[in-house]
């Protein structure tokens, strides 16, 4: 696989590296979709003018929502299995406890993120500020996961610069 070969060239491997790259993908796609989000009313009007109302109208709404929501959601969904793999890496004993801790932290993070986003960030900072804040959280997660991967692998400065280039 090309991605595995590229990571191995820098001496990097494992679920934390992939987790860092997925966090970068979530940040980049979410930030990019935020700009598309602002264009949705115009896209909707263009589609409405072209295809008319009726049953097609609902389908257009679903299509536009899926266009904006699906790419970030797919990358977000991909992060959890790699987080689990990183948490249980090389640990046979207490497997259920480690998975449970990650699952619990993920659940609390989801609840906290939904609450902060819906009740604090959106009313204060609107969509652009909220998505920007979430993007910064994802970038921080990428740096933490990447830093842990480097620390655990004991790699050289070459690997650090390679990962730093990916994070930049």
N, C-alpha and C positions, 0 to 999 in steps of 0.2 A: 504494500500500500504506500502511495506517495507520502501521505502525512506521517506514517510511522518512520519511513526512511529519512524524512526531513528532521523529525525530532531526534532520531538516533544519531544523525550527523552532528547535532549539537550535544549529544550525549544525554538526552532527556528521554524518559519514558515513564509510563505509569498513569494511574487514574488522576493524580493531581495535575499533571500537565494538561491532560485532556479537559479536566474540569476548568482549569485556567483559560484554555482556549474557548471553551463553551461560554464562560462568563464574558469573555470579550465579544463573542458572537451575539449574546443577548444584549449587551450594551450597544453594540454597533447597529444591530437591526432595530432595536427599540428606538434609538435616537433617530435613525433614518425614517422609520414609520411615523414618528411624531410629525415630521414635515409633510408626509403624505396625508396624515390625519387632517391637517389644516386645509387640504385641497378636496376633501371628501364632498363638501356641499357643491362645489363646482362640478366635480365628476358626476355626482348624482343628477344635477340639472342637465348635464349633457346626455346622460343615459336616458333620463326621462323624456327629453326632447326627441331622442332618437327612437325609443321603443314605446313610449306612451305609458299610461298608468295601468290600472287593473292588477291582475295577478302577477304581472311582470314586475311591478313596483316592489313587492315584497322580496322577490328574488334578487332584485338589484341591491336592495338594502343588505340582504344576507351576504351577497357576493362582495360588496364593498367592506363590510365588517370583517369578513373572513380574510380579505386581502391585507388588512391592517393588523389583525389580531393573530393570525396563524403563525407567521414566521417567528415572532418572539416567543410565542407559547411553545412551539416545537423545541426551540433551543433550551428554554427553561425546563421543559419536561425531560430533556436529555441529561441535565446536570445531576439529577437525584441519583440515578444508578451509579454514576462515577463517584459521587460523594460517598455512597455506601461502600463501593469497592475500596476507596481510600481509607475509610474508617476501619474496615475489617482486614486490610492488607496484612497477610501473614499471621493472623490471629485466629486460631481454631477455637480456643477456649473463650467462653463468654461472648460468643458470636451474637446471640440474641440480645444481650445487653447493649452491645455496641450499635447494632442496627436499631434497636429501640431508642437509644439516645439520639441518633441522627434523625430518626423519624419524628421524635418529639420536638427536637430543635427546629426541624423543617416546618412542622405544624405551627409551632409558636411564632416562627418567623413569618409564615403566611398570614396568620391572624394579625400579628403586629403590623405587617406591611399593608394589609387591607384596611385596617383601622386608621393608621397614620395617613395613608394615601387618600382615603375617602373623607375622613373627618378633619384632617389638619392640612395636608399638603395641597390638595385640590382647591379647597376654598381660599387658601392664602396665596398660593403660587400659580394657580390655574394648571392647565395641561402641560404647557411647555416647562414650567418650573418643576412640576412633579416628575415628569419623565426624565428631565435632566438630573434630578436628585436620585432617581432609581438607576440611571445610567452610571452615576458616580459610585453608587453602592456596588453595582456589578463590576466596575473597574477595580474597586478596592478588593472585592472577592477574587478577581483574577490575579491581582498582585499578591494577595495572601497565599492563594493556592500555588501560584508559580514560585513564590519564595520558599514555601514549604517543600515543594518538589525539588528545588535546587539544594536546599539544606539537607534533605533526606538522601539525595544522591551524592552529595559531596563533590559536585562538579566544579570545573575550573571557571575562570573568568570568561572564557570563550562561550560557555553555556549561558552564563549570566547575561552577557551582551546579546546573545541570540534571543533569549527569552525577553530581555528588555526591549529589543527591537520589535518583537511581536506585541508587547504590551503598549508600546508607544504609538 
